């Protein structure tokens, strides 16, 4: 899984001025934490430009198991991969924090992209996401459990919106990490113990990052 520090946002690629224009063209929506804003399998037809907050992308298998694909923060597009209304959402998207996003119908979004000659930039952004998905599959198959956990926690902190109180606090329980990563709860507990012993996480029952740089070192192992 590519860390969010490595994943450029759409805002990064088009610049702050065009990003603000994109937001102005959309309809502002506000979502409480834990809200599902896109559901896997639903038709496409619209895009969200995420202005503030973090979301997690979840994929559900045929047996009902649900895995967390990645976490994204402000500056990202949500739902643009589904294409027009005939396309289907490939993942569900659930808010982690209170989020604000701007809703754009597909035709309005396409008009913005074409007016500013951003089609190649959009394709670049989508390729970045595709590469991330491929790396995610490699991560699941070949990387140690402690690295996968460290990377997820590292990404969550990096994606924290400006002004968030206690951004070092991880808003997941051990049970949520277990189900999201497809690991046994005992495995997650053991690996979190390693990260606490190494000083990357603070001691105690809550998940709090004590040293982001050290956590990043574990994520890169």
N, C-alpha and C positions, 0 to 999 in steps of 0.2 A: 504494500500500500504506500503510495507516494504521500509524503507528509504535506500538510497544507502550506508549509513554508515553501515548498517546491511547486505547488500548483497555482499557476497564475489565475487570477479572477478575470471575469470579463471586463470589469472596471479597469484592471491593470492594463489590459490590451487596448482598450479604446480611449483611455484617459478620463480624467475627472469631469471635464466639460461635457463630453458626449454622454457620460454616465448620468450626469444630472439631467440632461435633456431626455434621456430614456426614462428616467423616473418621472419626470413631468408629464410624459405622454401616457403613463399608466394610471390606474386607479388604486389609491392607497388602501391596503388591507392590513389589519392588525390581528395577530394570533396569540393566544395564551400558550404557555408551555404545555407540551404533551398533545398538541392538536395535530391531527393528520390533515395535511393540506393537499396532498396528491396521493392517490391510491393506485397501487400496481394493478394493471389490467384495464383501468379506466381510459376512455378516449382522451386524445390530446386536444389541441385547438386553442390553447392559451399558454402563456409563459409568465412566470414570476421573476421579477428582478429583486433580489434580496437586499434590502437597504440596511437592516439592523438585526442582529441576533444570529443564532446558530440553528441549523437543522441537521437531522441525520437521515441518510438514505438507507432504506431497508428492502431486502429482496426476500420474497416468500417462496419456498420450494413447494412441490406438489404434496409433500407429506405434512405441510403446515409449518415446518421449521422456518424461522425468520432470522436472517443474518444481517448485521449492519455492514453496509458497503463502504461508507465513508461519512465524514462530517464536513459540512460546508458552512462558511460564514458570509458576512456582508460582502457585496461586490460580485457575487455569483448569480448566474441565471439558474433557475429551477424549472425543469419541464420542457426545455427547448428541444431535447432529443426526440420527443414523441412526434414531432412534425405537425401536420395538420390534424383535423378532427378525425381522420381515418386511422391515424396512428394510435398506438396503445402505450400507456405508461409502463416502463420497464421496471420501476421500483416505486415504493411508497416513500413519502417524505413526511417526517414528523418534526415538529418544532422542539428544540431543547430549551430555549429561553423564550421570553416574550419577543416576538418577531414583528417587524414591519416589512412589507413587501409590496411591490407595485405590479398590479395585474394588467397584462396586455394581451388582447386577442391576437391570434396568430397573424392575421392580416396587418394589424397595426405594428406588430413587431417586425414583420418582413418589410413593411414600408420604411420603417426607421433604418433597418440594415441597408436597404437598397439606396435610400436617399444619401447616406453617408459612405457608400461604397465599402461596406464592412463584411461583405459575403466571405471573402477570403479569411478575414479575422475570425469570423464566426466558425468557419471550418477548422481553423487552427485551434480555437478553444475546444471544439468538439473532439479533435484529435487528442488534445491533452487529457480530456476526460476518458477517452477510450484507452489511452496508454495507462492511465491510472487504474482502470478496471482490469487490464491484463496483469499489471503488477500486483493487484489485489489477489488474483487467482494464484499467482506464484507464492505470495505471502501465505495464503491459506494452506498450500500444499507442502511448502518446504521450510518455512521460517519457524524458529522456536517460539513456544507460547509466550515467553517473557518478552520477546521482541514485538510480537503482535500487540500485546497489551500496552507496552511502553509507547509504541507508535500511536495507538489510538488515544491514549491519555495526552500525549504530546500535541497531537492535532487538535484535540478539544480545547486545550489552553491557548494555542496559537490562534484559534478561530474566535476566541472570546471577544465580544463587541466592546468598543471603547466605553469607559465609564461603568462597566459591570462591576458591582461590589464583589470582592473576593474571587477574581478570575482564576486563581489557582485551585479553587475547589472544583472537583469533578462531579457533575450532576448525575451520576449513575450509581446504582447500588452494585454490589458484587453479583447479585442474581441477574441484574440487567446486563452486566458485562458478560456473564457466562452464556446467557441465551443469545446475545448479540454476536458473540464471537464463535459460537458453536463449541464451547469448551465445558468440561465438567466444572461445577462450582468449586470443588476441592482443588482443581488445577489452578483456577483463577486465584483462589486464596493463597496457594503456595507461591505463585509468581508475584503477587502483590507483596508478600512477605519478603521476597528477595529485593524488591525495589525499595521497601522501607529500610531494610538492613543496609542497603547501599547509600541511603540518604537521599534518594530521588523523590520518595514520598515521605510525608510527615508521619510520625507514629500516631497510633490511635485508630478507632474504628472508621472514621470518615476518610474519604479519598481526597487528599489534599497534596498538591505538588509542592515539595519543599525546595527542589533545585531543578529548574527546567533544563539547564544545560546538561546536568547529569542524566536526567531522564532521556534527553536527546541522544546521549552516548549509548544508552541501553537500546534505544529504538534503532540505532544504526548498526548494531552488532550482527 
